[in-house]
C-alpha cells in the first residue's frame, strides 16, 4: 500500500486558479469514488474540504472543487485567496478496508 | 457538533507501548455508519492512516502497522483507544483521532486537535 502521489508544491497569485493532482492506482483512486481532500494550516488539524471526489461539505467555499479521471484525482481552487495558503492532502479508499493518503502538497499564494 | 480529544503520554521510551485515548463528545461511538479512526503525521511529513474500529468491534489496520497496532472501544466512556507496541523513534509523530463517515459520504469529517508523541529514552 503506497502513498498516493501529489506534487510537493504548487503556487498561484491571488484571484488565479490552481489544480493539485493525486495519482494512485486501480486499487484505490481508480477503483473507487471515495476520494476526499483535506486542507491543513500550520499546527492545525486537517479539515475536510471535498468528499467522494466532487462533493463539498456544508460551509466549504464553492471555490474548491474536485474531479477524477482514471487513476488521478484533482483538486481545483479558483479565485485564490491568501487564506488558502496551506497543505493539501488527498485520501482514497484502497482494497481490503484500508485507506491511503497522498504525500501532501504545499500551496503558496504569491 | 462532534468533538474529539486525544489524551495520553507525550513521551514513550523505545520498545515500550504507546497508548492513546480519544474521547468523543456530541456523538456516540455506538452510532451506526461511523468508523473511529487513528491517523498520524510524522514531523514535517504527510498523513498516515493507522486503522479504525466500527461499533461492532470490527477493526481494520494499515498493513504496515498491523503487527504492532491495536484499536479498542469503551462504549461506557464514549472513548476509543490506540495501542502501538515495540515503538521506535520512527513512531514519533502527531497522532490524530478522527471519525470516518460512511452513508454515501465517505470521508474523515471530524478530527481531534492531535497530540505529539515522542519516542525517546
HADDOCK unambig.tbl for C-alpha pairs under 7 A between the chains (distance, minus, plus):
assign (segid A and resid 34 and name CA) (segid B and resid 106 and name CA) 6.08 0.50 0.50
assign (segid A and resid 36 and name CA) (segid B and resid 107 and name CA) 6.12 0.50 0.50
assign (segid A and resid 44 and name CA) (segid B and resid 113 and name CA) 6.84 0.50 0.50
assign (segid A and resid 45 and name CA) (segid B and resid 111 and name CA) 6.60 0.50 0.50
assign (segid A and resid 45 and name CA) (segid B and resid 112 and name CA) 6.94 0.50 0.50
assign (segid A and resid 45 and name CA) (segid B and resid 113 and name CA) 5.41 0.50 0.50
assign (segid A and resid 45 and name CA) (segid B and resid 114 and name CA) 6.61 0.50 0.50
assign (segid A and resid 48 and name CA) (segid B and resid 108 and name CA) 6.86 0.50 0.50
assign (segid A and resid 48 and name CA) (segid B and resid 109 and name CA) 5.80 0.50 0.50
assign (segid A and resid 51 and name CA) (segid B and resid 105 and name CA) 6.53 0.50 0.50
assign (segid A and resid 51 and name CA) (segid B and resid 106 and name CA) 6.59 0.50 0.50
assign (segid A and resid 51 and name CA) (segid B and resid 107 and name CA) 5.74 0.50 0.50
assign (segid A and resid 52 and name CA) (segid B and resid 105 and name CA) 6.42 0.50 0.50
assign (segid A and resid 52 and name CA) (segid B and resid 106 and name CA) 6.30 0.50 0.50
assign (segid A and resid 97 and name CA) (segid B and resid 60 and name CA) 6.52 0.50 0.50
assign (segid A and resid 98 and name CA) (segid B and resid 60 and name CA) 6.93 0.50 0.50
assign (segid A and resid 98 and name CA) (segid B and resid 61 and name CA) 6.89 0.50 0.50
assign (segid A and resid 98 and name CA) (segid B and resid 62 and name CA) 6.34 0.50 0.50
assign (segid A and resid 99 and name CA) (segid B and resid 49 and name CA) 6.39 0.50 0.50
assign (segid A and resid 100 and name CA) (segid B and resid 49 and name CA) 6.33 0.50 0.50
assign (segid A and resid 101 and name CA) (segid B and resid 47 and name CA) 6.20 0.50 0.50
assign (segid A and resid 101 and name CA) (segid B and resid 48 and name CA) 6.33 0.50 0.50
assign (segid A and resid 103 and name CA) (segid B and resid 46 and name CA) 5.10 0.50 0.50
assign (segid A and resid 104 and name CA) (segid B and resid 46 and name CA) 5.68 0.50 0.50
